[in-house]
Amino acid sequence: MAIKAPIVLAVDTSDLATAVEWVKATESVVSTYKLGLEFFLNLGHDGVLAVSEQTDSDIFLDLKLHDIPHTVSGAARAISHLRPKYVTVHASGGSAMVAAAVQSLPSTMVTGVTILTSLTEMDVAEIGYKSNALESAVGLAKIAINAGARAIVCSPLEILAIRQSVGDEITIITPGVRADSQISHDDQVRTMSPREAIDRGANLVVIGRPITSLWSKGSSAMRDGAQLIAAQIL
C-alpha cells in the first residue's frame, strides 16, 4: 500500500452520502478523517461507523468533550465501541477530566485540545487566561499529557514549544494550516503552511476546505487537490 500523507481531512458535512464520497475520493492520499461535532450530532454513531467502514484510514472523532469528570467518563464510554484512533477533549477541563476520558477509552488516543486556532491574543486575554496563547497552550498540553492523553491539538505557532515540553512520543495534531497560495484564513487566525507545520514537529495537519471545496468540480479534482498538498508535505 502506498504511503499516505499525514493529512487529517476535516469531513465537515452533515450529509452522509457526501462524507462517504469524500472518503472514497481521497483515501489513497489521506491518513486520517476528522468527524466533528456537527457530523456527530446529525449522523451519530451510525454515521461514524459508515465512514470508518469505507476506509482503512484512521478516524479522528473531534467532539472536544468538556464537562465534569463523571460526565466525560460516561460520554467516553458511550463512544468507545466506535474505536476511533483519536478522540478530543478540552485540556482546560483539568487533569481529572482528561484522566476520566483516558480510563474510559483504553483503545483510543485521548487528544487534549489546547487553545483554539480561531482565538486571537485578545480573545485569550478576554477569556481570562493569565498568560498569552503560547504559554497557555504549553501549560494545557502538560496538563493533558500528565493526565494520560497521548496526543495534543495546537495551532502551528505553538508546535515547537509544545514539542519541547512533551517530548517526541506524543502525537501533535495541527489545525490552522493553509496552502501558501491561500489568502483567506477563514475562521482560523493562527496559521501557517502544511510543510512549515510538519517541519516544526507536527505529526498530522488538519485540512478541510482547501480540499473539500474542490468537490464541486468532481471527485478527481478533489483527489488531485489532496495529492498536491500531500506532495508539499512528503
C-alpha positions in Angstrom: 0.0 0.0 0.0 1.3 3.5 -0.9 2.3 5.7 2.0 -0.5 8.1 2.9 0.2 11.7 3.7 0.0 13.0 7.3 -3.2 14.8 6.4 -6.3 14.8 8.6 -9.2 15.6 6.3 -11.9 17.6 8.1 -15.2 15.9 6.9 -17.3 19.0 7.7 -20.6 17.9 6.4 -23.9 16.6 7.8 -24.7 14.7 4.7 -23.6 11.1 5.0 -23.6 10.4 1.2 -21.3 13.3 0.7 -19.0 12.2 3.5 -18.6 8.8 2.1 -17.9 10.2 -1.4 -15.2 12.5 0.1 -13.6 9.5 1.7 -13.7 7.4 -1.5 -12.2 10.3 -3.5 -9.2 10.8 -1.1 -8.5 7.6 0.8 -5.4 6.8 -1.3 -3.8 10.0 0.0 -5.4 10.9 3.4 -4.2 9.1 6.5 -6.9 10.3 8.9 -10.5 11.5 8.7 -11.9 14.0 11.2 -15.5 13.7 12.1 -16.6 16.7 14.1 -19.4 17.8 16.3 -21.8 18.8 13.5 -21.3 15.5 11.8 -21.8 13.5 15.0 -24.9 15.4 16.2 -26.5 14.9 12.8 -25.4 11.4 11.9 -24.5 9.9 15.3 -22.8 6.5 15.9 -24.1 5.1 12.6 -22.5 7.9 10.7 -19.1 7.3 12.2 -19.4 3.6 11.5 -20.5 4.2 7.9 -17.4 6.3 7.3 -15.0 4.0 9.1 -16.2 1.0 7.1 -15.3 2.8 3.9 -11.6 3.2 4.6 -8.6 1.7 6.3 -7.5 5.3 7.3 -7.8 6.4 11.0 -10.8 8.1 12.4 -10.4 11.3 14.5 -13.6 11.9 16.4 -13.4 15.6 17.2 -16.0 16.0 20.0 -14.0 18.3 22.3 -15.5 16.8 25.4 -15.6 19.2 28.3 -17.6 18.7 31.5 -17.2 17.3 35.0 -15.1 14.0 35.1 -18.1 11.8 35.7 -20.0 13.1 32.7 -17.0 12.9 30.4 -16.3 9.4 31.6 -19.8 8.4 30.6 -19.7 10.2 27.3 -16.4 8.5 26.5 -17.8 5.0 27.3 -20.7 5.8 25.1 -18.4 6.1 22.0 -15.8 3.5 23.0 -17.4 0.8 20.7 -16.7 3.1 17.7 -13.0 2.6 18.3 -11.7 5.8 16.8 -8.0 6.3 16.7 -8.4 9.8 18.4 -11.0 11.5 20.5 -10.6 15.1 21.6 -11.2 16.6 25.0 -10.6 20.2 26.1 -7.4 20.2 28.2 -8.9 23.2 30.1 -11.3 20.7 31.7 -8.4 19.8 34.0 -6.4 16.7 34.8 -9.2 14.7 36.5 -11.5 15.2 33.5 -8.8 14.2 31.0 -7.9 11.2 33.1 -11.5 10.1 33.2 -11.6 10.1 29.4 -8.4 8.1 29.2 -9.7 5.5 31.6 -12.9 5.1 29.6 -11.1 4.9 26.2 -8.3 2.4 26.7 -8.0 1.7 22.9 -8.2 5.3 21.8 -5.6 8.1 21.9 -7.3 10.7 24.0 -6.3 14.1 22.5 -6.0 17.2 24.5 -7.2 20.4 22.8 -5.2 23.5 23.9 -6.0 26.9 22.6 -8.4 27.0 19.6 -6.9 28.3 16.4 -9.8 30.7 16.0 -8.7 32.7 19.1 -6.6 35.8 18.9 -4.3 37.0 21.7 -7.1 39.5 22.6 -9.6 36.6 22.8 -7.2 34.6 25.1 -6.9 37.6 27.5 -10.6 38.3 27.4 -11.4 34.7 28.3 -9.2 35.1 31.4 -6.0 33.1 30.7 -3.3 34.7 32.7 -0.6 34.1 30.0 -0.5 34.5 26.3 -1.7 31.9 23.8 1.7 30.2 23.5 2.3 29.9 27.3 -1.3 28.9 27.9 -1.2 26.2 25.2 2.0 24.7 26.6 0.5 24.6 30.1 -2.6 23.0 28.9 -0.6 20.4 26.9 1.3 19.5 30.0 -1.9 19.1 32.0 -3.3 16.7 29.3 -0.2 14.6 28.9 0.3 14.3 32.7 -3.3 13.0 32.9 -2.6 10.3 30.3 -3.5 11.9 27.0 -1.3 10.6 24.1 -1.9 13.4 21.6 -2.3 17.2 21.6 -4.1 19.6 19.3 -2.5 23.1 19.0 -2.0 25.8 16.5 1.1 25.8 14.3 2.6 28.6 16.3 2.8 26.5 19.4 4.2 23.3 17.9 7.9 23.9 18.8 7.3 24.9 22.4 4.9 22.1 23.0 7.1 19.5 21.3 10.0 20.6 23.6 7.7 20.3 26.6 6.0 16.9 25.9 8.8 15.0 24.1 8.9 13.0 20.9 6.4 10.2 21.8 3.4 12.5 21.9 1.4 13.0 18.7 0.9 16.6 17.8 -2.1 17.4 15.5 -2.3 20.8 14.0 -5.3 22.6 12.5 -5.0 26.1 11.1 -2.8 25.1 8.2 -3.2 26.8 4.8 -1.6 26.4 1.4 0.9 29.1 0.6 -1.3 30.5 -2.2 -4.3 31.0 0.1 -5.1 34.5 1.2 -8.2 33.9 3.3 -7.7 32.2 6.7 -11.5 31.6 7.0 -12.1 31.2 10.8 -8.5 30.4 11.6 -6.3 33.2 12.7 -3.1 31.5 13.9 -2.0 29.7 10.7 0.9 28.6 8.5 1.6 26.2 5.6 1.3 22.4 6.0 5.0 22.0 5.2 6.0 24.5 7.8 3.8 22.8 10.4 5.4 19.4 9.7 8.9 20.9 9.8 8.2 22.3 13.2 7.3 18.9 14.6 3.6 18.3 13.9 2.7 14.6 13.2 -0.6 15.4 11.5 -2.1 18.5 9.8 -5.8 19.1 9.7 -7.0 20.3 6.3 -10.6 20.9 5.3 -11.9 23.4 2.8 -8.7 23.6 0.7 -9.6 20.0 -0.3 -13.3 19.6 0.2 -14.2 22.8 -1.7 -12.9 21.1 -4.8 -15.8 18.6 -4.6 -17.9 20.8 -6.7 -15.5 20.1 -9.6 -15.7 16.4 -9.1 -14.0 13.5 -7.2 -10.9 13.6 -9.4 -10.4 17.3 -8.7 -10.7 16.6 -5.0 -8.3 13.7 -5.2 -5.8 15.9 -7.2 -6.1 18.6 -4.7 -5.3 16.2 -1.8 -2.3 14.8 -3.8 -1.0 18.3 -4.5 -1.0 19.2 -0.8 0.5 15.7 0.0 3.3 16.4 -2.4 4.2 19.6 -0.5 4.4 17.6 2.7 6.0 14.2 1.8 
